[in-house]
Amino acid sequence: MSTTIGDAAGVIWNYLDQNGPSSVNKVTNETGINRNDVQRAIGWLCKEDKLIIEMIGRAETLSLK
């Protein structure tokens, strides 16, 4: 399981690096990673202090530090 989460975290990091700040829904839809793994990967990246999470309107937006 941790390999899957780590792989998802890498995909999300690369996606944000290439595309800039994005909503969780956009990241989920465009990476093809299932929502549960996206949420776990977000936790992984937060633990490593690599993400900024902001509420913009009603959307939770992710960006790299």
N, C-alpha and C positions, 0 to 999 in steps of 0.2 A: 504494500500500500504506500509506503513512504517513497518508493521509487516513482510511482505514478504521480504522487503529489509534487515531488521534486521536478519531474519532467514537465508537469503542467505549470509550475512556477517559472521554469525556464522559458516556456512558450509565451507565457503572459508577459514576462519581463521583456523578451524580444519584441513582442507585439507593441508594447507601450514605447519601447525605444524607437521603433520605426514609425509609429502612428501618433505619438503624443497622448495627452490625456484623453481618456475614453471612459464611457459608462461601463458598469459591470455587465449590463445587458449586451452592449456592443461587443465587448471582449468575449463574452460567452458565445454569442452568435457567430462572430467572425473567426474565432480560433477552433470552434467545433468541440471544445472541451465541455463535458457535462457540468451543469450548474454546481453540483456538490463538489466536484474536483476544483472548479474555479474558486469557490469559497474557501476550500482547504488551502489552495495555493496562495490566495490572498493572505491568509493567516501566516503561512510560511514566509512570504515576502515581508510582511509587517514585522515578524519576529526578527528577521535579518535587517530591519530598519531600511528597507529599500523602496517603500511605497508611501505616498501621501494619499489619504482618502478624504474627499471633501463631498459634502452634500451641495449640489448645485440644483436649486429648485427641488424637485423630488427625486432626482437621479444621483446615485452614489457614483462619484467619478474617481478614477484611479489615475495617478501619475507617478513617475519615478522621482526619487529624491536626487 
